[in-house]
């Protein structure tokens, strides 16, 4: 399994899949960035991928694209080398490095070994008009594509003419929830009041402008909202400034380690996902793992995941609906999730399908 991300939701997902495969009787090896933060109990982590610069600055020139191309060359060398020395039965890639070039690498790699690609987002949220074609080429180059729900599978089929395999997003086993009162005391939050949370990387597609609208309108009648995470898009700084001016909003910017993220979710009565778009959400599944309901927008792929898992409520992206929901009765806690072993077995079935396709494609 290959994860160039190093940290954040994809890194946690990679850790979960590695543990799921281990539980299902496989021998996972995770090729990761040199700064990969997740634990590696029971399986090997090969921290070989050089540090990669994520995100795109407001202004770019020839130097930016040259650096990105050089980073990609280093990543490609590491991946191709590991595919030879480790002799895997399947290579499973979790995230792109360079959407302009990755399809070429996958196409070459797939001549030697089955390549599985997880499409966490069918097309990236912050993308230009050419990205749909680039990711269509990635999906066609891979031996098999995994998605987290039927809407995403339909989107891959429409985009690339590829039939994707649906495997539900796993739920993190985080050692159990922290009692709400204890989590709030740890974070300095009011123990007896309603607290809502919007956590994780701050990016444009997450739609925090809707939260700013609601908390500005409600003023002192609003519940406490904690917004926490690392700013990944400068376009959202003005939205964060608006939220910071609301009396009932606590803004905590910066990267959230897993323990702090866990405490913030456990401290909340509900987690808010006002996304404009999204194939799925790692925060959604963290909340499920910790028994905290979500209130989510009706972005089609996200809404389908919330409804399928019973994770919480789905609302249109309208300030009136959200103002009513955050002050009214909240959704009940989500039901228990499937075991990691079941997730691992589903992946093993997908890998066998990929191996069969590869044998047919490469046989004389």
KEKE-3310 file (N, C-alpha, C; in steps of 0.2 Angstrom, whole numbers, plus 5000, padded with zeros to 4 digits):
npx = (5004:5002:5005:5007:5004:5007:5002:4986:4969:4970:4981:4978:4967:4975:4982:4972:4967:4978:4979:4966:4969:4979:4971:4963:4972:4981:4998:5002:5012:5017:5021:5027:5027:5042:5039:5028:5015:5007:5004:5013:5010:5012:5013:5024:5031:5037:5046:5050:5046:5050:5048:5034:5027:5011:4996:4993:5001:4994:5000:5009:5023:5035:5045:5038:5031:5042:5048:5038:5038:5050:5049:5040:5047:5056:5047:5042:5053:5055:5043:5043:5055:5052:5042:5049:5059:5051:5042:5027:5011:5000:4999:4993:4987:4984:4983:4985:5000:5005:4994:4995:5004:5003:4996:5004:5014:5007:5002:5013:5018:5008:5010:5018:5013:4997:4988:4979:4968:4962:4949:4947:4941:4932:4935:4947:4942:4947:4950:4955:4947:4953:4956:4946:4948:4961:4960:4952:4960:4969:4961:4958:4970:4973:4972:4961:4948:4944:4930:4920:4906:4890:4886:4899:4904:4896:4900:4913:4911:4904:4913:4925:4922:4924:4921:4919:4924:4915:4918:4915:4919:4931:4930:4938:4947:4949:4952:4941:4929:4932:4926:4913:4912:4925:4933:4929:4934:4947:4950:4946:4933:4915:4906:4893:4885:4878:4889:4896:4906:4918:4930:4947:4957:4956:4948:4942:4931:4924:4915:4913:4909:4895:4893:4898:4888:4877:4881:4884:4871:4863:4870:4871:4862:4867:4874:4889:4903:4916:4930:4942:4958:4970:4974:4972:4969:4971:4960:4950:4953:4947:4934:4937:4941:4928:4921:4929:4926:4914:4905:4902:4910:4925:4940:4953:4967:4979:4989:4981:4985:4982:4977:4972:4962:4953:4949:4943:4932:4925:4922:4911:4893:4888:4895:4899:4897:4897:4898:4902:4904:4909:4916:4916:4920:4933:4932:4919:4919:4927:4920:4909:4916:4918:4906:4898:4886:4883:4880:4876:4879:4869:4877:4879:4887:4892:4880:4874:4883:4881:4868:4868:4876:4869:4874:4870:4861:4855:4855:4849:4860:4857:4855:4844:4839:4850:4852:4840:4842:4854:4850:4840:4833:4846:4853:4853:4866:4877:4875:4885:4900:4905:4917:4935:4941:4931:4931:4945:4943:4935:4943:4953:4946:4943:4957:4960:4951:4957:4970:4966:4961:4973:4980:4973:4975:4989:4993:5000)
npy = (4994:5011:5028:5044:5055:5058:5064:5068:5065:5055:5048:5043:5035:5026:5019:5013:5004:4996:4990:4983:4974:4966:4961:4953:4943:4946:4952:4966:4980:4996:5009:5024:5042:5050:5057:5051:5049:5040:5025:5009:4996:4979:4978:4982:4998:5008:5021:5030:5039:5055:5071:5080:5095:5101:5108:5123:5138:5155:5162:5156:5150:5146:5140:5134:5123:5116:5112:5104:5094:5088:5083:5074:5065:5060:5053:5044:5036:5030:5023:5014:5007:5001:4993:4983:4978:4974:4965:4964:4957:4965:4982:4996:5011:5027:5041:5055:5061:5070:5076:5078:5069:5056:5046:5041:5035:5025:5017:5012:5005:4995:4986:4977:4973:4971:4986:4995:5008:5020:5031:5043:5056:5059:5068:5081:5093:5106:5111:5113:5115:5105:5094:5084:5076:5072:5064:5054:5048:5042:5033:5025:5019:5012:4995:4992:5001:5008:5014:5024:5023:5021:5033:5038:5028:5028:5041:5039:5030:5037:5047:5041:5029:5017:5003:5005:4997:4996:4999:5001:5016:5013:5013:5021:5014:5020:5018:5020:5032:5048:5053:5066:5077:5077:5078:5091:5099:5097:5104:5117:5120:5125:5116:5113:5118:5118:5111:5112:5106:5109:5102:5098:5100:5116:5120:5126:5119:5114:5123:5133:5146:5145:5142:5154:5163:5158:5159:5172:5177:5172:5176:5180:5170:5159:5142:5136:5135:5126:5129:5121:5117:5115:5129:5127:5133:5149:5157:5155:5162:5174:5170:5163:5174:5181:5171:5172:5183:5181:5180:5167:5158:5148:5149:5139:5137:5128:5113:5098:5085:5068:5064:5076:5080:5069:5072:5084:5080:5072:5081:5087:5090:5087:5085:5096:5097:5106:5104:5110:5101:5084:5067:5059:5059:5059:5065:5063:5049:5047:5053:5044:5033:5038:5039:5051:5061:5068:5083:5086:5093:5092:5088:5077:5064:5065:5065:5053:5044:5048:5044:5031:5025:5029:5040:5053:5068:5076:5091:5104:5116:5129:5143:5146:5133:5127:5135:5132:5118:5117:5122:5115:5098:5086:5074:5056:5046:5038:5021:5006:5002:4992:4979:4980:4969:4964:4975:4973:4960:4963:4971:4962:4953:4962:4964:4951:4951:4961:4955:4945:4952:4957:4946:4942:4953:4953:4941:4930)
npz = (5000:4996:5002:5000:5007:5021:5033:5041:5036:5025:5029:5041:5036:5028:5038:5045:5034:5033:5045:5045:5034:5040:5051:5043:5039:5029:5023:5025:5018:5021:5010:5013:5017:5023:5034:5040:5051:5058:5068:5067:5071:5071:5057:5043:5040:5027:5027:5015:5005:4999:5007:5002:4994:4998:4992:4983:4979:4979:4968:4954:4945:4932:4940:4951:4944:4940:4952:4957:4947:4949:4962:4959:4951:4960:4969:4960:4957:4970:4972:4961:4963:4976:4971:4965:4974:4985:4980:4978:4979:4975:4972:4980:4979:4988:4986:4975:4968:4958:4948:4934:4929:4935:4929:4919:4927:4934:4923:4918:4929:4931:4921:4927:4939:4948:4950:4962:4965:4976:4975:4984:4983:4968:4958:4963:4975:4975:4960:4942:4926:4919:4926:4927:4916:4918:4929:4925:4916:4925:4932:4922:4919:4931:4938:4945:4953:4969:4978:4990:4990:4982:4974:4971:4964:4952:4948:4944:4934:4924:4922:4917:4911:4919:4929:4946:4962:4976:4993:5009:5019:5031:5050:5062:5075:5090:5103:5111:5116:5124:5139:5139:5147:5153:5141:5138:5148:5147:5136:5139:5137:5139:5151:5153:5143:5126:5113:5098:5084:5071:5062:5057:5041:5034:5021:5005:4999:5010:5015:5025:5026:5027:5040:5046:5041:5049:5062:5064:5061:5072:5083:5101:5103:5098:5099:5107:5096:5090:5080:5072:5065:5052:5041:5024:5013:5006:5002:5011:5022:5025:5028:5040:5048:5049:5057:5068:5074:5079:5095:5100:5095:5095:5089:5083:5076:5066:5064:5069:5080:5081:5094:5099:5090:5092:5105:5103:5095:5104:5114:5108:5105:5093:5077:5064:5046:5034:5020:5003:4993:4991:4991:5002:5019:5030:5043:5046:5048:5059:5069:5069:5074:5087:5093:5091:5084:5067:5058:5042:5026:5011:5000:4987:4987:5000:5008:5005:5011:5025:5027:5024:5034:5045:5052:5056:5053:5038:5029:5018:5011:5018:5027:5036:5039:5045:5056:5063:5065:5073:5085:5089:5093:5093:5082:5086:5093:5082:5075:5080:5070:5056:5058:5058:5052:5043:5034:5029:5023:5013:5005:5002:4993:4983:4979:4974:4963:4956:4953:4945:4934:4930:4926:4915:4907:4904:4900:4887)
capx = (5000:5006:5002:5012:5002:5011:4998:4979:4964:4972:4986:4974:4964:4980:4983:4966:4967:4984:4977:4961:4972:4982:4966:4960:4976:4986:5004:5002:5017:5015:5026:5024:5032:5047:5036:5022:5015:5003:5008:5014:5010:5010:5015:5030:5030:5043:5046:5054:5044:5053:5043:5030:5023:5004:4993:4995:5000:4990:5004:5013:5027:5039:5049:5033:5030:5048:5049:5033:5040:5056:5046:5036:5052:5059:5042:5041:5059:5054:5038:5046:5060:5049:5038:5054:5062:5046:5039:5020:5006:4996:5001:4987:4989:4979:4983:4990:5006:5005:4988:4997:5009:5002:4993:5009:5017:5002:5001:5019:5018:5002:5012:5022:5009:4991:4988:4973:4968:4957:4947:4943:4937:4932:4939:4948:4938:4950:4953:4953:4943:4957:4957:4942:4952:4967:4959:4949:4966:4972:4956:4959:4977:4973:4969:4955:4947:4940:4927:4917:4899:4887:4887:4905:4905:4893:4903:4919:4909:4902:4919:4931:4920:4927:4917:4923:4922:4912:4920:4913:4925:4932:4929:4944:4947:4953:4953:4935:4928:4934:4919:4912:4914:4933:4936:4928:4938:4954:4950:4944:4926:4910:4904:4886:4882:4879:4895:4897:4913:4920:4937:4950:4959:4951:4948:4936:4925:4921:4909:4913:4905:4888:4893:4899:4882:4873:4883:4882:4863:4861:4873:4871:4857:4870:4878:4896:4906:4924:4932:4949:4962:4975:4972:4975:4967:4971:4954:4946:4955:4941:4929:4939:4940:4921:4920:4933:4922:4907:4906:4901:4915:4932:4944:4960:4970:4985:4988:4978:4987:4976:4974:4968:4956:4949:4947:4938:4926:4922:4919:4905:4887:4888:4901:4896:4900:4893:4902:4899:4905:4913:4914:4915:4923:4936:4929:4912:4920:4930:4914:4906:4920:4918:4899:4896:4882:4885:4875:4880:4875:4866:4881:4876:4891:4892:4874:4873:4887:4878:4862:4870:4879:4865:4878:4867:4856:4857:4852:4851:4865:4853:4856:4838:4838:4855:4850:4835:4845:4859:4847:4834:4835:4851:4853:4855:4873:4877:4876:4892:4902:4907:4924:4940:4942:4926:4934:4950:4941:4932:4949:4956:4942:4945:4963:4959:4948:4963:4975:4963:4961:4980:4982:4970:4978:4996:4994:5001)
capy = (5000:5017:5034:5049:5061:5059:5065:5070:5060:5050:5044:5039:5029:5021:5015:5008:4998:4991:4986:4979:4969:4962:4957:4948:4938:4948:4954:4973:4984:5003:5013:5031:5048:5050:5060:5048:5050:5035:5020:5004:4990:4973:4978:4986:5005:5009:5028:5032:5044:5062:5076:5083:5101:5100:5114:5127:5145:5160:5164:5151:5151:5140:5137:5130:5117:5112:5109:5098:5089:5085:5079:5068:5060:5056:5049:5038:5031:5026:5018:5008:5003:4997:4987:4978:4975:4971:4960:4964:4954:4971:4989:5000:5019:5030:5048:5057:5066:5075:5073:5078:5064:5050:5041:5038:5030:5019:5013:5008:5000:4990:4981:4972:4971:4975:4993:4997:5016:5022:5037:5046:5061:5057:5074:5085:5099:5112:5109:5117:5112:5100:5089:5078:5072:5069:5059:5049:5044:5038:5028:5020:5016:5007:4989:4992:5008:5008:5020:5022:5023:5020:5039:5039:5023:5031:5046:5036:5027:5043:5051:5037:5022:5012:5001:5005:4993:5000:4997:5007:5019:5010:5017:5021:5011:5025:5016:5022:5039:5052:5056:5072:5082:5077:5081:5099:5102:5097:5109:5123:5122:5125:5109:5112:5121:5114:5113:5109:5106:5109:5101:5096:5104:5121:5120:5129:5114:5112:5127:5136:5152:5144:5142:5161:5166:5156:5161:5180:5179:5170:5180:5177:5164:5153:5138:5137:5132:5126:5128:5119:5114:5119:5132:5124:5138:5156:5159:5154:5166:5179:5166:5162:5181:5182:5167:5174:5189:5179:5178:5160:5154:5147:5147:5136:5136:5124:5106:5094:5078:5063:5064:5082:5079:5065:5076:5089:5077:5069:5086:5090:5086:5085:5088:5099:5095:5110:5104:5111:5095:5079:5060:5056:5063:5056:5067:5059:5042:5048:5055:5038:5029:5040:5039:5058:5062:5073:5087:5087:5096:5088:5087:5070:5059:5065:5064:5046:5041:5049:5041:5023:5023:5032:5044:5059:5072:5079:5097:5108:5121:5135:5146:5145:5126:5125:5138:5128:5111:5117:5124:5110:5092:5084:5067:5052:5044:5033:5014:5003:5001:4985:4978:4981:4963:4964:4979:4969:4954:4966:4973:4956:4951:4967:4963:4945:4953:4965:4950:4941:4956:4958:4940:4942:4958:4952:4934:4930)
capz = (5000:4995:5004:5000:5011:5027:5039:5040:5035:5021:5032:5045:5032:5026:5044:5046:5029:5034:5051:5042:5030:5045:5054:5038:5037:5024:5025:5022:5019:5019:5008:5016:5017:5028:5040:5041:5058:5061:5071:5063:5076:5067:5050:5041:5036:5024:5026:5010:5000:5001:5008:4996:4996:4996:4991:4978:4981:4974:4962:4952:4939:4930:4946:4955:4941:4939:4958:4957:4942:4952:4967:4956:4949:4966:4971:4955:4958:4976:4971:4956:4967:4981:4968:4963:4980:4990:4976:4981:4975:4973:4974:4982:4980:4991:4985:4970:4969:4952:4944:4927:4928:4939:4925:4916:4931:4935:4917:4917:4934:4930:4916:4931:4945:4948:4953:4964:4966:4980:4974:4990:4979:4961:4956:4968:4976:4972:4954:4937:4921:4915:4931:4926:4911:4921:4934:4921:4914:4931:4933:4916:4920:4936:4936:4949:4957:4974:4980:4996:4990:4975:4970:4968:4958:4946:4945:4940:4927:4920:4920:4914:4909:4923:4934:4952:4967:4982:4999:5014:5022:5038:5055:5066:5082:5093:5110:5114:5117:5130:5142:5136:5152:5153:5135:5138:5153:5144:5130:5141:5134:5144:5152:5154:5137:5119:5110:5091:5082:5064:5063:5051:5037:5032:5013:5002:4998:5017:5015:5032:5025:5029:5048:5047:5041:5054:5069:5063:5062:5079:5089:5107:5104:5095:5104:5106:5090:5090:5073:5073:5060:5048:5035:5018:5007:5008:5000:5017:5028:5026:5032:5047:5051:5051:5062:5074:5076:5083:5102:5102:5091:5097:5083:5085:5069:5066:5063:5074:5081:5082:5101:5100:5086:5096:5111:5101:5093:5110:5117:5105:5105:5086:5072:5058:5040:5029:5014:4996:4989:4995:4990:5008:5024:5036:5050:5047:5051:5066:5073:5070:5079:5094:5095:5090:5078:5063:5054:5036:5020:5006:4995:4986:4990:5008:5011:5004:5016:5031:5027:5023:5040:5051:5056:5058:5049:5032:5028:5013:5013:5019:5034:5040:5041:5049:5062:5067:5067:5079:5092:5090:5095:5089:5080:5091:5092:5077:5077:5079:5063:5055:5061:5053:5049:5038:5029:5027:5019:5007:5001:4999:4988:4978:4976:4970:4957:4952:4951:4939:4928:4928:4923:4908:4903:4903:4897:4880)
cpx = (5004:5002:5007:5010:5005:5007:4991:4975:4966:4977:4983:4970:4969:4981:4978:4966:4972:4982:4971:4964:4975:4977:4963:4965:4981:4993:5005:5009:5015:5021:5023:5029:5037:5044:5030:5021:5011:5007:5008:5014:5007:5011:5020:5028:5037:5043:5051:5053:5047:5047:5040:5027:5016:5001:4996:4995:4996:4994:5009:5017:5030:5042:5044:5032:5036:5049:5044:5035:5046:5054:5043:5041:5055:5053:5041:5047:5058:5049:5040:5051:5057:5045:5042:5056:5057:5042:5031:5016:5001:4999:4994:4989:4983:4978:4987:4995:5006:5000:4990:5001:5008:5000:4999:5013:5013:5002:5007:5020:5013:5005:5016:5017:5002:4991:4981:4973:4962:4955:4943:4939:4937:4936:4940:4944:4941:4954:4951:4949:4946:4957:4952:4945:4958:4966:4955:4955:4969:4967:4957:4965:4977:4970:4962:4954:4942:4937:4923:4909:4896:4887:4894:4907:4902:4896:4910:4917:4907:4909:4924:4928:4922:4922:4921:4920:4920:4914:4919:4919:4925:4931:4935:4943:4952:4954:4947:4935:4930:4927:4919:4914:4922:4936:4935:4933:4945:4955:4948:4937:4921:4907:4897:4882:4882:4885:4895:4904:4913:4927:4940:4953:4954:4952:4942:4930:4921:4915:4908:4909:4898:4888:4894:4892:4877:4875:4883:4875:4861:4864:4873:4867:4861:4873:4885:4899:4913:4926:4940:4952:4967:4973:4975:4974:4967:4964:4949:4948:4950:4935:4930:4939:4933:4919:4923:4930:4916:4909:4906:4905:4922:4936:4951:4963:4977:4983:4986:4981:4981:4973:4970:4962:4951:4946:4941:4931:4922:4919:4912:4899:4885:4893:4897:4900:4896:4896:4898:4899:4909:4911:4913:4919:4926:4934:4923:4914:4924:4924:4910:4909:4919:4911:4896:4892:4885:4879:4878:4875:4872:4870:4880:4880:4891:4886:4872:4877:4884:4872:4863:4872:4875:4869:4875:4861:4859:4852:4854:4856:4861:4853:4850:4838:4844:4854:4845:4838:4850:4856:4842:4837:4840:4850:4855:4862:4872:4878:4883:4893:4904:4915:4929:4942:4937:4929:4940:4948:4938:4938:4952:4952:4943:4952:4963:4956:4953:4968:4972:4963:4968:4982:4980:4973:4985:4998:4995:4995)
cpy = (5006:5023:5039:5055:5063:5060:5067:5064:5054:5045:5040:5033:5024:5016:5010:5002:4993:4987:4981:4973:4964:4958:4951:4943:4939:4950:4961:4976:4991:5007:5021:5036:5047:5053:5057:5047:5044:5029:5014:4997:4984:4973:4983:4993:5007:5017:5031:5037:5051:5066:5080:5089:5100:5107:5118:5135:5149:5161:5158:5153:5145:5136:5132:5123:5113:5109:5103:5092:5085:5081:5073:5063:5056:5051:5043:5033:5027:5021:5012:5004:4998:4991:4982:4974:4971:4965:4959:4960:4960:4977:4993:5007:5022:5038:5050:5061:5071:5072:5074:5072:5057:5044:5037:5033:5024:5014:5009:5003:4994:4985:4975:4969:4975:4981:4994:5005:5017:5030:5040:5052:5059:5062:5078:5091:5105:5110:5113:5112:5106:5094:5083:5073:5069:5063:5053:5045:5040:5032:5022:5016:5011:5001:4989:4998:5006:5014:5019:5022:5023:5027:5040:5034:5025:5037:5044:5033:5032:5046:5047:5030:5016:5010:5000:5000:4997:4996:5002:5009:5015:5015:5016:5018:5015:5024:5019:5029:5042:5054:5064:5078:5082:5080:5089:5102:5102:5102:5116:5125:5122:5118:5108:5115:5116:5116:5109:5110:5106:5108:5098:5101:5109:5122:5123:5125:5113:5117:5131:5143:5151:5144:5150:5164:5164:5159:5169:5181:5177:5174:5177:5171:5158:5148:5139:5132:5132:5124:5126:5115:5118:5122:5130:5128:5145:5159:5159:5158:5172:5176:5165:5169:5182:5177:5169:5180:5187:5177:5171:5155:5154:5145:5145:5133:5132:5117:5102:5087:5074:5064:5071:5082:5074:5068:5081:5086:5075:5075:5089:5086:5084:5088:5090:5098:5099:5110:5106:5105:5090:5072:5057:5061:5059:5058:5064:5052:5042:5049:5048:5033:5031:5041:5046:5059:5068:5077:5089:5090:5090:5087:5079:5065:5059:5063:5056:5042:5042:5045:5033:5021:5025:5036:5051:5062:5075:5085:5100:5114:5128:5137:5145:5137:5124:5129:5134:5121:5112:5119:5119:5103:5089:5077:5063:5049:5039:5026:5012:5002:4994:4985:4979:4975:4962:4969:4976:4964:4957:4968:4967:4953:4956:4966:4956:4947:4957:4960:4946:4945:4957:4952:4940:4947:4957:4945:4934:4929)
cpz = (5000:4998:5004:5004:5017:5033:5036:5039:5031:5025:5037:5042:5030:5032:5045:5041:5031:5040:5049:5039:5035:5049:5050:5036:5032:5027:5022:5023:5017:5017:5009:5015:5023:5035:5042:5048:5062:5063:5066:5067:5071:5060:5048:5038:5034:5022:5021:5005:5003:5002:5002:4998:4993:4996:4985:4980:4977:4968:4960:4946:4937:4935:4950:4951:4940:4946:4959:4953:4945:4958:4964:4954:4955:4969:4966:4956:4964:4975:4966:4959:4972:4977:4966:4969:4984:4987:4979:4976:4971:4976:4974:4983:4983:4990:4979:4972:4964:4947:4936:4925:4930:4934:4921:4920:4933:4929:4916:4923:4933:4925:4920:4936:4945:4952:4955:4966:4970:4978:4979:4988:4972:4957:4962:4969:4973:4965:4948:4932:4918:4920:4930:4921:4914:4925:4930:4918:4919:4932:4928:4917:4925:4934:4939:4953:4963:4976:4986:4996:4983:4971:4967:4963:4952:4943:4941:4934:4922:4917:4916:4911:4912:4928:4941:4957:4973:4988:5004:5017:5029:5044:5060:5073:5086:5100:5114:5115:5124:5133:5140:5141:5153:5147:5135:5143:5151:5139:5133:5139:5140:5145:5151:5147:5131:5116:5103:5088:5074:5064:5057:5047:5035:5025:5011:5001:5004:5018:5022:5032:5027:5037:5050:5047:5047:5061:5069:5064:5069:5084:5095:5108:5101:5101:5103:5100:5091:5083:5074:5067:5057:5042:5029:5012:5009:5007:5006:5023:5030:5030:5039:5051:5053:5057:5069:5077:5080:5090:5104:5098:5094:5091:5085:5079:5071:5066:5069:5075:5082:5089:5102:5096:5089:5101:5109:5098:5099:5114:5114:5105:5098:5082:5066:5052:5034:5022:5008:4992:4993:4993:4997:5013:5030:5043:5051:5051:5058:5071:5074:5075:5086:5096:5095:5084:5074:5060:5048:5031:5016:5000:4993:4989:4997:5011:5010:5009:5023:5032:5027:5030:5046:5055:5059:5054:5043:5030:5021:5015:5013:5026:5039:5043:5046:5056:5066:5069:5073:5085:5094:5093:5090:5087:5085:5089:5086:5079:5077:5072:5062:5057:5055:5049:5043:5032:5026:5022:5012:5002:4998:4993:4982:4975:4972:4963:4953:4949:4945:4933:4925:4924:4915:4904:4900:4900:4890:4875)
residu = (UNK:UNK:UNK:UNK:UNK:UNK:UNK:UNK:UNK:UNK:UNK:UNK:UNK:UNK:UNK:UNK:UNK:UNK:UNK:UNK:UNK:UNK:UNK:UNK:UNK:UNK:UNK:UNK:UNK:UNK:UNK:UNK:UNK:UNK:UNK:UNK:UNK:UNK:UNK:UNK:UNK:UNK:UNK:UNK:UNK:UNK:UNK:UNK:UNK:UNK:UNK:UNK:UNK:UNK:UNK:UNK:UNK:UNK:UNK:UNK:UNK:UNK:UNK:UNK:UNK:UNK:UNK:UNK:UNK:UNK:UNK:UNK:UNK:UNK:UNK:UNK:UNK:UNK:UNK:UNK:UNK:UNK:UNK:UNK:UNK:UNK:UNK:UNK:UNK:UNK:UNK:UNK:UNK:UNK:UNK:UNK:UNK:UNK:UNK:UNK:UNK:UNK:UNK:UNK:UNK:UNK:UNK:UNK:UNK:UNK:UNK:UNK:UNK:UNK:UNK:UNK:UNK:UNK:UNK:UNK:UNK:UNK:UNK:UNK:UNK:UNK:UNK:UNK:UNK:UNK:UNK:UNK:UNK:UNK:UNK:UNK:UNK:UNK:UNK:UNK:UNK:UNK:UNK:UNK:UNK:UNK:UNK:UNK:UNK:UNK:UNK:UNK:UNK:UNK:UNK:UNK:UNK:UNK:UNK:UNK:UNK:UNK:UNK:UNK:UNK:UNK:UNK:UNK:UNK:UNK:UNK:UNK:UNK:UNK:UNK:UNK:UNK:UNK:UNK:UNK:UNK:UNK:UNK:UNK:UNK:UNK:UNK:UNK:UNK:UNK:UNK:UNK:UNK:UNK:UNK:UNK:UNK:UNK:UNK:UNK:UNK:UNK:UNK:UNK:UNK:UNK:UNK:UNK:UNK:UNK:UNK:UNK:UNK:UNK:UNK:UNK:UNK:UNK:UNK:UNK:UNK:UNK:UNK:UNK:UNK:UNK:UNK:UNK:UNK:UNK:UNK:UNK:UNK:UNK:UNK:UNK:UNK:UNK:UNK:UNK:UNK:UNK:UNK:UNK:UNK:UNK:UNK:UNK:UNK:UNK:UNK:UNK:UNK:UNK:UNK:UNK:UNK:UNK:UNK:UNK:UNK:UNK:UNK:UNK:UNK:UNK:UNK:UNK:UNK:UNK:UNK:UNK:UNK:UNK:UNK:UNK:UNK:UNK:UNK:UNK:UNK:UNK:UNK:UNK:UNK:UNK:UNK:UNK:UNK:UNK:UNK:UNK:UNK:UNK:UNK:UNK:UNK:UNK:UNK:UNK:UNK:UNK:UNK:UNK:UNK:UNK:UNK:UNK:UNK:UNK:UNK:UNK:UNK:UNK:UNK:UNK:UNK:UNK:UNK:UNK:UNK:UNK:UNK:UNK:UNK:UNK:UNK:UNK:UNK:UNK:UNK:UNK:UNK:UNK:UNK:UNK:UNK:UNK:UNK:UNK:UNK:UNK:UNK:UNK:UNK:UNK:UNK:UNK:UNK:UNK:UNK:UNK:UNK:UNK:UNK:UNK:UNK:UNK:UNK:UNK:UNK:UNK:UNK:UNK)
# end
